[in-house]
């Protein structure tokens, strides 16, 4: 066959990386029917099937993996050169950054303040990791801070920071249960209301499993989907919770919150900075990425 048209190859790579025709259409600014027609044209020209259609999205065939390995680098280099010319011709586009609301507020935006003063523009979206990664694949973000390493080939992730989890309560509750907790274990906390940000108690369950080697089966007294609100409630004496240390460090230092337990091996969770491969080399995206990775080494 003749060499495929560059537009067909660009569309192929967008589908390969995003995992669906719909996401690729959003990335490329095309209709889904156009993306479908271009992939079919490429498959006819190669006389090979490139994608298996699934109930949700598509799965690349071995032929697609081989084609992507051959065309990704040249197409990425071409896209980077085009993006550089576009940026030089006008005002730089905003960097679209997304991640957990609490981390964005407490750590990320303060770290990026010098870049803002230097003219970098940001559009920041708070949210949970799963939907944010789906939106990253669809081209709605440039960078996402994720609470776990994403699977698959469509995204690249580098460790950003480790967050330590701390079992905390206000001083009035700590005075009542901290010594009992050391003697009796987690059963000492049964009279204390549990405050959490999700009904399935993900952070607290992880703490119980890692520190106490036990399952946490009790329900939460209060569920509010914002760790900052959880912290406020616990500081006011509503009960106890498990919080990231970075979020409650000032309250621990001032005595407004007390660590109920100090395990030798506290539970940690690694956060990742995630980017789509082949994203045009926008210098502002690179600057934001580099600043965050440098700050993450100190967090």
C-alpha positions in Angstrom: 0.0 0.0 0.0 1.0 3.7 -0.4 2.2 5.5 2.7 -0.8 6.4 4.9 -2.0 10.0 5.0 -0.6 11.9 8.0 -4.1 12.8 9.1 -5.0 9.1 9.3 -1.9 8.4 11.3 -2.6 11.2 13.7 -6.2 9.9 14.2 -4.9 6.4 14.7 -2.4 7.5 17.4 -5.1 9.5 19.2 -7.4 6.5 19.3 -4.5 4.2 20.3 -3.6 6.5 23.2 -7.0 7.5 24.4 -8.6 4.1 24.1 -11.8 5.2 22.3 -13.1 6.9 19.2 -15.1 9.3 21.4 -12.0 10.4 23.3 -9.9 10.7 20.2 -12.6 12.9 18.5 -12.5 15.2 21.5 -8.7 15.4 21.4 -8.6 16.1 17.7 -11.6 18.4 17.4 -13.4 16.1 15.0 -16.7 14.3 15.0 -16.8 10.7 16.1 -18.1 9.7 12.7 -15.0 11.3 11.1 -12.7 9.4 13.4 -14.5 6.2 12.7 -14.3 6.8 8.9 -10.6 7.6 9.1 -9.7 4.5 11.1 -11.7 2.3 8.7 -9.9 3.9 5.8 -6.5 3.2 7.4 -7.5 -0.4 8.1 -8.7 -0.9 4.5 -5.4 0.6 3.2 -3.3 -1.7 5.4 -5.7 -4.7 5.0 -5.4 -5.2 8.7 -7.6 -4.7 11.8 -6.2 -2.1 14.1 -8.7 -2.1 16.9 -11.2 -4.5 18.5 -14.4 -2.8 19.3 -15.4 -3.2 23.0 -18.6 -2.3 24.8 -16.7 0.7 26.1 -13.9 1.9 23.9 -11.5 -0.1 21.8 -8.5 -2.4 22.3 -5.5 -2.2 20.0 -4.5 -5.3 18.1 -0.8 -6.5 17.8 -0.8 -4.7 14.4 -1.8 -1.5 16.1 0.9 -1.9 18.8 3.5 -2.3 16.0 2.2 0.7 14.0 2.2 2.9 17.1 5.8 2.0 17.9 6.9 3.1 14.4 4.9 6.3 14.0 4.6 7.8 17.6 8.0 9.4 17.8 7.9 11.1 14.4 4.3 12.4 14.9 5.1 13.6 18.4 8.2 15.5 17.0 6.0 17.1 14.3 3.3 18.0 16.8 5.9 19.6 19.1 7.3 21.7 16.4 3.9 22.9 15.3 2.9 23.7 18.9 6.1 25.8 19.3 5.3 27.9 16.2 1.7 28.4 17.5 2.8 29.6 20.9 5.4 31.9 19.4 2.7 33.6 17.3 0.4 34.5 20.2 -0.3 34.3 23.9 0.4 31.0 25.5 -2.6 28.8 26.3 -3.4 28.1 29.9 -2.0 24.9 31.5 -4.9 22.7 32.5 -4.0 21.0 35.8 -6.2 18.7 37.9 -6.0 16.7 41.2 -7.4 16.3 44.7 -8.8 19.6 46.0 -7.0 19.4 49.3 -3.6 18.8 47.8 -4.1 21.5 45.2 -5.0 24.0 47.9 -2.4 23.1 50.5 0.6 22.3 48.4 0.3 22.7 44.6 -0.9 26.2 44.1 1.5 27.7 46.6 4.4 25.9 44.9 3.3 27.3 41.5 2.9 30.9 42.7 6.3 32.0 41.2 5.3 30.7 37.8 2.1 32.7 37.9 4.0 35.9 38.6 6.2 35.0 35.6 3.1 34.9 33.3 2.1 31.2 33.3 -1.7 30.8 33.1 -3.5 28.0 34.9 -6.9 26.4 34.8 -7.3 24.2 37.8 -9.9 21.4 38.2 -10.4 19.6 41.5 -11.7 16.0 41.5 -11.3 12.3 42.1 -8.6 10.4 40.3 -10.7 8.0 38.2 -12.8 10.7 36.4 -9.8 13.1 36.1 -7.7 10.4 34.4 -10.6 9.7 31.9 -10.7 13.4 31.2 -6.9 13.5 30.7 -7.1 10.7 28.1 -9.8 12.7 26.4 -7.6 15.8 26.2 -9.3 18.0 28.8 -6.2 18.3 31.0 -2.5 18.7 30.5 -1.4 17.3 33.9 -3.3 15.3 36.6 -2.1 14.6 40.1 -3.3 11.0 40.8 -3.6 9.1 44.0 -2.4 5.9 42.3 -0.3 5.0 39.3 -2.6 4.6 36.3 -2.5 1.3 34.3 -2.0 0.9 30.6 0.0 2.5 27.8 -2.0 5.7 27.3 -0.6 7.7 30.2 2.8 8.3 31.7 3.2 8.7 35.4 6.1 9.7 37.7 6.1 9.6 41.5 5.4 13.1 42.9 5.1 12.7 46.7 4.4 10.3 49.6 1.7 11.3 51.9 1.7 9.9 55.5 -1.7 9.1 57.2 -2.2 10.2 60.8 -4.9 9.1 63.3 -6.1 12.3 64.8 -8.7 13.8 67.2 -9.2 17.0 69.2 -7.4 17.2 72.6 -10.6 16.5 74.6 -11.1 13.1 72.8 -7.3 12.4 72.9 -7.2 12.8 76.7 -10.0 10.2 77.0 -8.8 7.5 74.6 -5.1 7.8 73.8 -3.8 5.7 76.7 -6.5 3.2 76.3 -5.7 2.9 72.6 -2.1 2.1 73.5 -3.3 -0.6 75.9 -6.3 -2.0 74.2 -5.9 -1.3 70.5 -8.5 0.1 68.2 -11.5 -1.1 70.3 -10.7 1.9 72.5 -12.1 4.1 69.7 -15.6 2.6 69.6 -17.2 5.4 71.7 -15.7 8.1 69.5 -17.6 9.1 66.3 -15.7 8.5 63.0 -15.6 11.4 60.5 -14.7 10.5 57.0 -14.8 11.7 53.4 -16.4 8.6 51.8 -18.8 5.9 52.9 -16.4 3.1 52.1 -13.8 4.7 54.5 -10.8 4.2 52.2 -8.1 6.1 54.2 -9.3 4.8 57.6 -9.6 1.2 56.3 -6.1 1.4 55.0 -4.8 2.7 58.4 -6.6 -0.1 60.3 -5.2 -2.8 57.9 -1.7 -1.5 57.9 -1.3 -0.4 61.6 -3.7 -2.6 63.5 -3.7 -5.6 61.1 -7.5 -5.6 61.4 -10.6 -4.8 59.4 -12.5 -1.5 60.1 -16.2 -2.5 60.1 -17.9 0.4 61.9 -19.9 3.0 59.9 -19.0 6.7 59.8 -20.9 9.1 62.0 -20.3 11.9 59.4 -19.3 11.6 55.8 -18.3 14.8 53.9 -16.5 14.6 50.5 -13.7 17.1 51.4 -10.8 16.3 53.7 -10.6 20.0 54.7 -14.2 19.7 56.0 -13.3 16.5 57.8 -10.4 18.2 59.5 -12.6 21.1 60.6 -15.1 18.8 62.1 -12.5 16.8 64.0 -10.7 20.0 65.2 -14.1 21.1 66.5 -14.4 18.0 68.6 -16.8 16.0 66.4 -14.8 12.8 66.6 -11.7 11.2 65.1 -10.4 10.6 61.6 -7.4 9.6 59.6 -5.9 12.5 57.6 -2.8 13.1 55.4 -0.1 14.7 57.5 0.5 17.5 55.1 -3.1 18.6 55.6 -3.2 18.7 59.4 0.5 19.6 60.2 -0.4 23.1 61.4 -3.1 21.8 63.7 -0.8 19.1 65.1 1.9 21.7 65.7 -0.5 24.1 67.5 -2.1 21.4 69.5 -5.5 21.9 67.9 -5.3 18.3 66.8 -3.5 15.4 68.6 -2.0 12.3 66.9 -3.7 9.4 68.8 -1.1 6.9 67.6 2.5 7.0 66.4 3.3 3.7 64.6 6.9 3.0 63.7 5.8 2.2 60.2 2.9 4.6 59.3 0.9 4.0 56.2 2.0 5.9 53.1 0.4 6.6 49.8 2.3 7.7 46.7 0.8 10.4 44.5 1.8 10.6 40.8 2.0 13.3 38.3 0.4 12.0 35.1 0.6 13.3 31.5 -0.5 11.9 28.1 2.4 10.7 25.9 2.8 12.7 22.8 1.2 15.9 24.3 2.7 18.9 22.4 5.8 20.2 24.1 4.1 23.4 25.5 6.9 25.1 27.4 4.5 26.2 30.2 3.3 22.6 30.7 6.9 21.6 31.0 7.6 24.4 33.5 4.6 23.5 35.7 5.6 19.8 35.6 9.2 20.6 36.5 8.3 22.9 39.4 5.9 20.3 40.8 8.4 17.5 40.6 11.0 19.7 42.3 8.6 20.7 45.1 7.4 17.1 45.5 11.0 16.1 46.6 10.6 18.5 49.6 7.0 17.6 50.5 
